[in-house]
């Protein structure tokens, strides 16, 4: 019950893409307020399907459902910068 209440005030983000680079897995998330999140983990583990971030969501007027999504170009560019 306490965990559910704590997560209720957090912003939910769903997995968009994951890829293995060297010894890590890169995890790209799309949040409900159209923002993006990134995480990485060792390849012995896996990316969670959903993460919760502790920040306020964007106001409704500032959300961009079409333009603020992870694109293949952004993911590949991010991947190149990690190496």
N, C-alpha and C positions, 0 to 999 in steps of 0.2 A: 504494500500500500504506500509506504513512504517513497519507494523508488518511482512508482507511477506518478506521484505528486511532483517529485523533483523533475521528472522528464516532461511533465505537462507544460512547464515554463520554458522549455528549450525548443530550438528550431530543428526540425527533422530534415535530414538530407538523405537521398537515395543514391545508390551506386549507379554511375553512368558508364564507366569504363574501368578496366583494370588490365595492367600489363606487367610482365616480368622484365626487369632491367638489371642485369648482373645478379646480385644476391638479394634484391629487393622486389617487392610488388608495389607498383604505383597505383593508388586508388583515387579515382576522380568521382566526385559527388556533385549532384545537382540538388540544391535546397528548395524548399517549398516557396520561398520568397524570390525565386529566380537567381539567387546568388550561387557561387561555386565554391567548393571546398576541395582540398587535396590532403591526402594522407599517404604514408608509406609504411610498409611492414616487411619483415624478413620473409623470404619465400617459403619458409617452413610453416607459415601461418596463412591466413586468407583475409581478404578485405571483408569487413562486415557489410551486409546488405543495406543497412541503415545506420547512420550515425546521428547523434544529437549534439548540436553546438550551442554554447552558452552565450548567445548574443540576441539582440532584438532583431526581428525581421524588418526588411525594408518596408517603408510605408507603401500602401497600395498604389499610389500615384507614381512611385518611382520604379515599380516592377516592370521588367521587360521580358515577357514570356518567349518572344521569338529571338531577340538579339542577345540575350545573356545566357546562352547555353554553351557547354563545352563543344567545340568543333574539332574535327579530326586534325586540322592544322594546328590548333592550340595544343592539343594533346601531344602531337609529334614534336612540336617546338619545345614544349615542356620536357619531354623525354630527352631531347638532344642536350638541353641545358643541364640535366641530371648527370649525364655521363662524364 
